[in-house]
Amino acid sequence: MFDSSLTTLVTELKGLVVWPDKEAFYAWQPTIFKCRRFRRVRVIIDSPEIRLEKASASTAESTTWSQYKNLDAVKVLVRITPNGLISYISACWGAKVSDKQLVLLTDFTKKLEYGDEVMAERGFNVTEEPPVLGVTLVVPAYTKG
């Protein structure tokens, strides 16, 4: 039952995940991103954790245990455009995976181009630049500790 429901959801909602071309992207870009130092921010990324029921197998629990939330969870990488369009959702990974590993394990950088910037909050623990030549990571000062 769950598998068929999930398959239906994926099929029906796939069209809501979009990647606008650069012309549309800049036309829809919010004013705050156009006139400040964030004008080249193409996407904002985060890795929310989604709570699970307690894992029945100890091996599953070891990969899904979240120290951050103190519960079992899965983690996904989400990429949105500055105007709020969802442009990428990764597969689920055990919450134990780090943000850096999540970036490296997924293909979220696939459509990024030279000169693009990726925005993340200070809690997003990726210490190096995104693994695409010419793409930089931006952490706004108001999210820094």
C-alpha positions in Angstrom: 0.0 0.0 0.0 2.7 2.5 1.0 4.9 1.7 -2.0 2.0 2.2 -4.5 1.0 5.5 -2.7 4.6 6.7 -2.9 4.9 5.8 -6.6 1.6 7.7 -7.3 2.9 10.8 -5.4 6.2 10.8 -7.2 4.4 10.5 -10.6 1.9 13.2 -9.8 4.2 15.7 -8.1 7.2 15.4 -10.4 6.1 18.4 -12.4 6.3 20.6 -9.4 10.1 20.2 -9.3 11.4 22.7 -11.9 14.7 24.2 -13.1 14.0 27.5 -14.8 16.4 28.6 -17.6 18.6 31.6 -16.7 16.4 34.1 -18.5 13.3 33.1 -16.5 15.4 32.7 -13.4 16.6 36.3 -13.5 13.1 37.6 -14.5 11.6 36.0 -11.4 14.4 36.7 -9.0 13.2 38.6 -5.9 14.4 42.2 -5.6 16.5 41.6 -2.5 18.5 39.1 -4.5 18.9 41.5 -7.5 20.3 44.5 -5.7 22.5 42.9 -3.0 25.6 40.8 -3.0 23.3 37.7 -3.6 22.5 38.6 -7.2 24.3 35.4 -8.4 22.6 33.1 -5.9 20.9 30.5 -8.1 19.7 28.1 -5.4 19.3 27.8 -1.7 20.0 24.4 -0.2 19.1 22.6 3.0 19.0 19.1 4.3 15.9 18.6 6.4 15.5 15.5 8.5 12.2 13.7 8.4 11.2 11.7 11.5 10.8 7.9 11.2 9.2 5.4 13.5 11.9 3.6 15.5 13.9 1.2 13.2 13.4 -2.4 14.0 16.8 -3.6 12.8 19.9 -2.3 14.7 21.8 -1.8 11.4 19.0 0.4 10.1 18.9 2.3 13.4 22.6 2.9 13.2 22.2 4.8 9.9 19.0 6.6 10.7 19.8 7.9 14.2 20.0 11.7 14.3 22.2 13.1 17.0 20.9 16.6 16.0 17.3 15.7 16.7 17.8 12.8 19.0 15.5 10.5 17.0 15.4 8.2 14.0 15.1 10.1 10.7 16.0 10.2 7.0 17.7 13.2 5.4 17.1 14.7 2.0 18.9 17.4 0.1 16.5 20.1 -1.1 17.3 22.9 -3.5 15.0 25.8 -4.1 15.3 28.9 -6.2 15.4 32.3 -4.5 11.7 32.9 -5.4 10.7 29.6 -3.8 10.4 27.1 -6.6 11.5 23.6 -5.6 14.2 22.7 -8.1 15.6 19.5 -6.6 14.8 16.8 -4.0 17.3 14.0 -3.5 16.5 10.4 -2.5 16.3 9.8 1.2 19.4 8.9 3.1 19.9 7.9 6.7 20.2 10.9 9.0 23.7 9.9 10.0 25.0 11.1 6.6 26.7 14.4 6.9 25.7 17.5 4.8 29.0 17.2 2.9 28.4 13.5 2.1 24.8 14.3 1.0 26.1 16.9 -1.5 28.7 14.4 -2.8 26.3 11.4 -3.0 23.6 13.3 -4.9 23.5 14.9 -8.3 22.1 18.3 -7.0 25.0 20.2 -8.7 24.1 18.8 -12.1 22.4 21.9 -13.5 24.6 24.5 -11.8 26.8 26.6 -14.1 30.1 28.5 -13.8 29.5 31.7 -11.8 26.4 30.4 -9.9 26.3 30.8 -6.1 24.7 28.3 -3.7 23.3 29.8 -0.5 23.1 27.8 2.7 22.6 28.7 6.4 25.4 28.5 8.9 24.1 25.1 10.1 24.6 23.5 6.8 27.9 21.8 7.3 29.7 21.9 4.0 33.2 23.3 4.6 34.4 23.3 1.0 33.0 24.9 -2.1 30.4 22.9 -4.0 32.1 20.2 -6.2 31.5 22.2 -9.4 34.2 24.4 -10.9 33.3 28.1 -10.6 30.3 27.6 -8.2 30.7 29.2 -4.8 29.0 28.6 -1.4 27.4 31.7 0.2 26.5 31.8 3.9 24.7 35.1 4.8 26.1 37.0 7.7 22.7 37.0 9.5 22.9 33.2 9.8 26.4 33.1 11.2 26.9 32.6 15.0 
